[in-house]
Amino acid sequence: MSFRVMLRMQIRPGMEQEFEQTWYEIGGEITGHSANLGQWLAKSAEEAGVYYVVSDWIDEPRFRGFECSTGHRDHRARLHPYRSSGSMTTMHVIFAMTGAGGRVS
């Protein structure tokens, strides 16, 4: 199955809208990568200023190649001023199931 990356970022107070816009502006470059299966930006419903980015990749080696690329370093540099902290978790997807609400009839 695929390789999933989840980032947790604490955004500096008052910078949330700028962060969202910047993330959206550079997102197409990431989803345009041939090994990227998609990505999502979510805002915590429980913690102020906390965002999660989830991205799925064909496999870990191709994600790691992207992670070491100049393009990725440029993306991180553009987002860094908004962050006060962050962490990354990686995982191998074992099963993927589409819920009834997501199925096309």
N, C-alpha and C positions, 0 to 999 in steps of 0.2 A: 504494500500500500504506500501511501505518500508520507512525506516528512513534514511535520507541522512545527512552526515557530510561534511562540507567544511572547510578546513584549509587554511589560507593565511599566507605565511611565507616570510619574507625578509631575504635573505641569504647574509652573509658577502661577500663583494667583493673578487673575486679570489677563492672562495670556492665552486662555483657552481657545478663543475664536481664531486668533492668529495661528496657533498651533494647528487647529483643524484645517484651516485653509492651506497652510503650507504642506501638511501631510497629503491633502487631496491633490495639490499641484504636482507633487513628486510621485504620487502613487501610480500614475500611468506608466512611468518609467520602470517601476518594479513589476507591475502586472504584464508589461510588455516583454519581460525576460522570458525566453523560450522554456525555462524550467519552472516558471511560476504558475501555479494552478488557480490563484486568487488570493485576495487579502481583504481584511475587514478592520475597520476602526470602530471601537465601542467605548462609550463613556460609562464609568461605573455609576450605578444607581444608588450606591451606598457610601462611596468615599469621594469627597469633593476634590476635583482636579485630577482624578486618576483615570487614565485611559489604557486600553488594551489594544494591541495590534496583533491579529492572528493572520499568518500567511501559510499557505500550503505549497509544497514544492514536490516535484516529481520524485526526488530522492535526496538523501543527505549530501552526497558528494557534490551535486550541482548547486545545492544551497550554499555549501561551504565555499565553492568557487565564486558565487555571487558575493558572499560575505567579505571576501578578500579583494573584491574589485574596486577600482577607483570610483565607479558610479555609486556603490554602496557607501563608501567613505564620504563622498560628497553629500549624499542624502542625510547621513548621520550628522554631518557638520551643519546642515541647514536646520535640523530639528533640535540640535543640542541647546541653543539659547533658551528654549522654552521649558526644558526639563530641569527639575531640581533633583530627581533621582530616577532610577530605572533598573529593570532586571530582565533577563531573557531566560525562557524555558524552552527546551526543544524536546520533541517526542516523535515516535514512529506511530502512525495511525494503524491500528490493527483491523478495525471494522468501521465502515461508514454506512449509516442507514438514513434514508430520506424519510422524513415524517409525512404523514398524510396531507398536511397543509402545504407541503412543498412539491407534491407530485402534480404533474401536468396530465390532464385527462385528454 
